């Protein structure tokens, strides 16, 4: 069993989404926590559970994935891995995740990730078949990442951060649905939800920067405004690419391979650094 096939099955590239557990640190000025051993443990523990869910999803969706031009190339569907290999990966991922938390005395993390695994499994089995509700449930998984980071790093997550994050990732979830064939008949509805969520998220973000709280965290909060502009440019560019059908199935992999995304991210990090 080749390592690259295992990595593909575990969707290691999707681990980038799990950096959201560090978002409370960025918004509270505790950025130094990200570079601790605890941060590595919590990131890996969440990522292994997320990978186990991806494996479960592939087992459950085999029949449907065989009909899809892109998904049929996944290891399980293309027979690069057998079903017992994938089941073994699920068990290994869960044991590894819980062991990392147990031996470092993060017992709440174990309870939380068991809940996360059950919830995402329910989504895989039946919730994602419920039109529109599936998008709102999918968005909640991003918020749970933020909650996980806030609780285990003992950082209070503000209502503003939750509101911004939910509306922003709702927009991204909508783009994921638009990129999937079979949702084109609801394109107008999805576009409306996308732009409303975009308006809400960036309104909350701008109001946060204008408030007094950032002044307590950043030496020059005005450098946060270019970060907002860059983020907006990135989202609009992704929307245009999705509408033009340049994004096939998965916006995450598309963005990882996009030089434009990395260029914009580098500029956003630069201005965020200047704000300190």
C-alpha positions in Angstrom: 0.0 0.0 0.0 1.8 3.2 -1.2 2.0 6.1 1.1 0.7 8.6 -1.5 -2.4 6.5 -2.0 -3.0 6.5 1.8 -2.5 10.2 1.9 -5.0 10.7 -0.9 -7.6 8.5 0.9 -7.1 10.5 4.1 -7.3 13.7 2.1 -4.3 15.2 3.9 -4.8 18.3 1.7 -8.0 19.0 3.5 -6.2 19.3 6.8 -5.7 22.9 5.9 -9.3 23.5 7.0 -8.4 22.4 10.5 -6.2 25.4 10.9 -9.5 27.1 11.9 -8.9 25.8 15.4 -6.3 28.6 15.6 -8.7 31.4 14.6 -9.6 32.3 18.2 -5.9 33.0 18.8 -5.6 35.3 15.8 -8.6 37.3 16.9 -7.5 37.5 20.5 -3.9 38.4 19.9 -2.5 35.1 21.3 -0.8 34.1 18.1 2.2 32.7 20.0 0.1 29.8 21.2 0.0 28.4 17.6 3.6 27.5 17.8 3.4 25.3 20.9 3.4 21.5 21.4 -0.2 21.7 22.6 -1.2 23.3 19.3 0.4 20.5 17.3 -1.4 17.8 19.4 -4.8 19.4 19.0 -4.4 20.0 15.3 -3.3 16.4 14.7 -6.1 15.0 16.9 -8.8 16.9 15.0 -7.2 16.1 11.6 -7.1 12.4 12.2 -10.8 12.3 13.1 -11.7 14.4 10.1 -9.8 11.9 7.9 -11.7 9.0 9.4 -14.9 10.7 8.4 -13.6 11.2 4.8 -13.0 7.5 4.7 -16.4 6.7 6.0 -17.9 9.0 3.4 -16.1 7.2 0.6 -17.3 3.8 1.8 -20.9 5.0 2.0 -20.8 6.9 -1.3 -19.1 4.3 -3.5 -22.1 3.7 -5.8 -22.6 7.4 -6.4 -18.9 8.2 -6.8 -18.6 5.6 -9.5 -20.9 7.7 -11.7 -18.9 10.9 -11.2 -16.0 11.7 -13.5 -13.8 13.1 -10.8 -14.8 11.2 -7.7 -14.4 7.8 -9.4 -10.7 8.4 -9.3 -10.6 8.2 -5.5 -8.6 5.3 -4.1 -11.5 3.2 -2.9 -13.7 3.7 -5.9 -10.8 3.1 -8.3 -9.8 -0.1 -6.4 -6.4 1.2 -5.4 -7.6 0.4 -1.9 -10.0 -2.3 -0.7 -12.9 -1.6 1.7 -11.1 -3.4 4.5 -8.1 -1.1 4.0 -10.3 1.9 4.4 -12.0 0.5 7.5 -8.5 -0.2 9.0 -7.6 3.5 8.3 -10.7 4.7 10.1 -9.8 2.6 13.2 -6.2 3.7 13.1 -7.1 7.4 12.7 -9.6 7.3 15.6 -7.2 5.5 17.9 -4.3 7.8 17.0 -6.5 10.9 17.6 -7.8 9.7 21.0 -4.4 8.5 22.1 -2.8 11.9 21.4 -5.5 13.6 23.6 -5.6 11.0 26.3 -1.8 10.8 27.0 -1.7 14.6 27.1 -4.7 14.9 29.5 -7.1 16.6 27.1 -10.1 14.5 28.0 -12.6 17.1 26.9 -11.1 16.9 23.5 -11.9 13.2 23.3 -15.5 13.8 24.2 -15.8 16.6 21.7 -14.3 14.6 18.9 -16.5 11.6 19.6 -19.5 14.1 19.2 -17.9 15.5 16.0 -17.4 12.0 14.5 -21.0 11.1 15.3 -22.4 14.3 13.9 -20.4 14.2 10.7 -21.3 10.5 10.3 -24.9 11.4 10.5 -24.3 14.1 7.8 -22.6 11.4 5.6 -25.4 8.9 6.0 -28.5 11.1 5.6 -28.3 14.8 6.4 -26.4 15.7 3.2 -29.4 14.3 1.2 -31.7 17.0 2.7 -31.7 19.9 0.2 -30.3 23.2 1.6 -30.2 21.9 5.2 -27.1 20.0 4.1 -25.3 23.3 3.4 -26.2 24.8 6.9 -25.0 21.6 8.6 -21.8 21.5 6.5 -21.1 25.1 7.6 -21.5 24.1 11.3 -18.5 21.8 11.0 -16.3 24.9 10.4 -17.7 26.5 13.5 -17.1 23.4 15.5 -13.4 23.7 14.6 -13.3 27.2 16.0 -15.2 26.2 19.1 -12.7 23.2 19.6 -9.8 25.6 19.5 -11.4 28.2 21.8 -12.3 25.7 24.5 -9.1 23.7 24.6 -6.9 26.8 24.4 -9.1 28.5 27.0 -9.9 31.5 24.9 -13.3 33.2 24.8 -14.7 33.2 21.3 -16.8 36.3 20.7 -20.2 36.4 19.1 -18.7 38.5 16.4 -16.2 35.8 15.4 -18.9 33.2 15.4 -21.2 35.4 13.3 -18.5 36.3 10.8 -17.2 32.7 10.5 -20.7 31.2 10.1 -21.8 33.6 7.4 -18.4 33.5 5.6 -18.2 29.7 5.5 -21.8 29.5 4.6 -20.8 31.3 1.5 -18.0 28.9 0.8 -20.3 25.9 1.4 -22.7 27.4 -1.2 -19.8 27.7 -3.7 -19.0 24.0 -3.0 -22.6 23.1 -3.9 -22.6 25.3 -7.0 -19.5 23.5 -8.2 -21.2 20.2 -8.0 -23.3 19.1 -11.0 -26.9 18.5 -10.1 -27.4 21.8 -8.2 -27.5 23.9 -11.3 -31.3 24.1 -11.2 -31.0 26.0 -7.9 -28.3 28.3 -9.1 -30.3 31.5 -8.6 -31.2 30.6 -5.0 -27.6 29.6 -4.2 -26.3 32.9 -5.6 -28.6 34.9 -3.4 -27.6 33.0 -0.3 -23.9 33.5 -1.2 -24.1 37.3 -1.6 -26.2 37.7 1.5 -23.7 35.6 3.5 -20.9 37.6 2.0 -22.5 40.9 3.0 -23.1 39.8 6.5 -19.6 38.4 7.1 -17.7 41.4 5.8 -20.1 43.8 7.6 -19.3 42.1 10.9 -15.6 42.0 10.1 -15.4 45.7 9.3 -17.5 46.7 12.3 -15.2 44.7 14.5 -12.1 46.6 13.1 -13.9 49.9 13.8 -14.6 48.9 17.3 -12.3 49.5 20.3 -11.3 45.9 20.9 -8.7 45.6 18.0 -6.9 48.6 19.5 -6.2 46.5 22.6 -4.6 43.7 20.5 -2.9 45.4 17.6 -0.5 48.4 17.5 -1.9 49.5 14.2 -5.3 48.1 13.4 -5.5 50.1 10.1 -3.4 47.4 8.5 -6.3 45.0 9.0 -8.3 46.8 6.4 -6.0 45.6 3.5 -6.5 42.1 4.9 -10.3 42.4 4.6 -9.9 43.8 1.0 -7.6 40.9 0.0 -10.0 38.3 1.6 -12.9 39.9 -0.4 -10.9 39.8 -3.6 -10.1 36.1 -3.0 -13.8 35.2 -2.4 -15.0 37.1 -5.4 -12.3 35.5 -7.6 -13.3 32.0 -6.3 -17.0 32.8 -7.0 -16.1 33.8 -10.6 -14.1 30.6 -11.1 -16.9 28.5 -9.8 -19.5 30.2 -12.0 -17.2 29.7 -15.0 -17.0 26.0 -14.1 -13.2 26.1 -13.5 -13.7 24.5 -10.1 -14.4 20.8 -10.3 -16.1 19.2 -7.3 -13.8 20.5 -4.6 -12.9 24.2 -4.0 -10.3 23.3 -1.4 -8.1 21.4 -3.7 -8.6 24.1 -6.4 -7.4 26.8 -4.0 -4.4 24.8 -2.9 -3.3 24.5 -6.5 -4.1 28.1 -7.3 -1.1 30.4 -7.4 -3.5 33.4 -7.1 -4.7 32.0 -3.8 -1.2 31.6 -2.4 -0.2 35.1 -3.6 -3.2 36.7 -1.9 -2.6 34.7 1.3 1.0 35.8 1.4 -0.1 39.5 1.1 -2.8 39.0 3.8 -0.2 37.5 6.2 2.1 40.5 5.4 -0.5 43.1 6.3 -1.6 41.1 9.3 2.0 41.1 10.5 2.3 44.9 10.1 -0.8 45.3 12.3 1.2 44.1 15.2 
